[in-house]
Amino acid sequence: MTAEPTQDAVPQHLVVRTVAVDHPGDLLDLLPATAPLAWVRRGDGVVGWGEALRITVSGVDRFADAERAWHQVLRHAVVRDEVGLPGTGPIAFGSFAFDWHAPEPTAGGLVVPRVVVGRRGGTTWLTTIETGATIGAAPTLARVAGGREPVLAPGEVVYADGAVPADGWRDVVARAVGAIRAGRVDKVVLARDVEARTAEPVDPRWVLGRLADAYPTCWTFSVDGLLGATPELLVRSDRGLVTSRVLAGTIRRTGDDDADLARAATLAHSSKDLEEHEYAVRSVADALAPFCSSTNVPDVPFVLHLPNVLHLASDVTGVLRGSGAVTPSSLTLAGALHPTAAVCGTPTMAARELITEIEGMDRGRYAGPVGWVGADGDGEWGIALRSAELGPADPHRLRLFAGCGIVAASDPAAELAESEAKLEPMRYALGSD
Ligand SMILES: C=C(O[C@H]1C=CC=C(C(=O)O)[C@@H]1O)C(=O)O
């Protein structure tokens, strides 16, 4: 059922209790192997498990539908929040397919966990979300997290072509360059997938732990088998302030610090990359403007250093119009921003059509919004990049994704190499060295 929390899953009401707890160490270490939920960066963030209810959506209005259903859930919730920070009280984790035509089971939506543990600025909290209960004794971490099973390595990993083999993808990029030069679009982002088969069933915690350790400046996420560490923040809404970290324009790292500094300078002056970046920043600034009384859009990007690549990056910020309940929620903002020109192109609709026509792959939830929303609408949504989807039917199978912005000056072979560099985080996460 679209946008309606399903009857058997929806209780009379949710009973939500948040209490402060002692810092338990790494939040990811609390997670169970089955269906872990996570959004963490540098030790802060939220993790969750269990399922109090689920909101499934599809179609063009999916973000508005999810929002409406979330409000309906909240109207029936009894909440005792003793901490009062963004992320305390009831929260839902979510992920959404890139494409609004995605059929319902794969289109995404929101999951309200039974247990959430969060950490922000030195405060750690525990939230329990129960169905049809009354507020009882304060929950404890020992009671809800218990003893966890050991984290298991995936063993040997065999990679195979995805929907479009690497050579074929170069041709797809060449077609896109032709379409751009013919004036059909200014920029289009094309992606490819790679299949991974693991000897042992994938334990998502293995992947998450390695990503969080190796990519601490990225947001490590896990929602319904979508795993990754994204460097790109679609939107954070925090008490009236919105932030978006826009990335576009990439150069591979060499592993040598001096050479990488020279590469950073090359990237910062590359007209091809600056053009790619400008489209992405414009798309975010234009989408945020109607919601904001003021915005700050940097004139010049900075260079973001990641272990595998360097990116041109801009942090766009804004102050939301209105106040309290009348400000748009982070989910509404994510819906308005998606898809930015960092993952789709310019103009948006024409780029989308070109992607559908030539990419030859179902993106699933890759490049869609992933994150969480709280009861007051604040939340954080990333773009699901540097990610993989774990097969729901086969825990030995993953699809890894990477995409590249294409402009008139793009070279297909260089874009293929860039896509390989963007696959590195997930390949590393599946390894055991
Ligand atoms: C589409 C991806 O990256 C985007 C984000 C940063 C840089 C990008 C680029 O330089 O092409 C892409 O726009 C991806 O990682 O799959």
The ligand as an SDF file (V2000), in Angstrom:
LIG
                    3D

 16 16  0  0  0  0  0  0  0  0999 V2000
   27.9770    9.9110   -9.2370 C   0  0  0  0  0  0  0  0  0  0  0  0
   28.9970    9.7930   -8.4150 C   0  0  0  0  0  0  0  0  0  0  0  0
   29.7340   10.8540   -7.9660 O   0  0  0  0  0  0  0  0  0  0  0  0
   29.2500   12.1860   -8.0860 C   0  0  0  0  0  0  0  0  0  0  0  0
   29.7510   12.8880   -6.9030 C   0  0  0  0  0  0  0  0  0  0  0  0
   31.0030   13.4280   -6.8750 C   0  0  0  0  0  0  0  0  0  0  0  0
   31.7230   13.5920   -8.0620 C   0  0  0  0  0  0  0  0  0  0  0  0
   31.1750   13.2560   -9.2700 C   0  0  0  0  0  0  0  0  0  0  0  0
   31.9400   13.4610  -10.5220 C   0  0  0  0  0  0  0  0  0  0  0  0
   33.0090   14.0710  -10.4860 O   0  0  0  0  0  0  0  0  0  0  0  0
   31.5180   12.9550  -11.5650 O   0  0  0  0  0  0  0  0  0  0  0  0
   29.7800   12.7830   -9.3780 C   0  0  0  0  0  0  0  0  0  0  0  0
   29.0050   13.8880   -9.7510 O   0  0  0  0  0  0  0  0  0  0  0  0
   29.4110    8.4960   -7.8570 C   0  0  0  0  0  0  0  0  0  0  0  0
   30.2870    8.4510   -7.0040 O   0  0  0  0  0  0  0  0  0  0  0  0
   28.8240    7.4670   -8.2460 O   0  0  0  0  0  0  0  0  0  0  0  0
  1  2  2  0
  2  3  1  0
  2 14  1  0
  3  4  1  0
  4  5  1  0
  4 12  1  0
  5  6  2  0
  6  7  1  0
  7  8  2  0
  8  9  1  0
  8 12  1  0
  9 10  2  0
  9 11  1  0
 12 13  1  0
 14 15  2  0
 14 16  1  0
M  END
$$$$
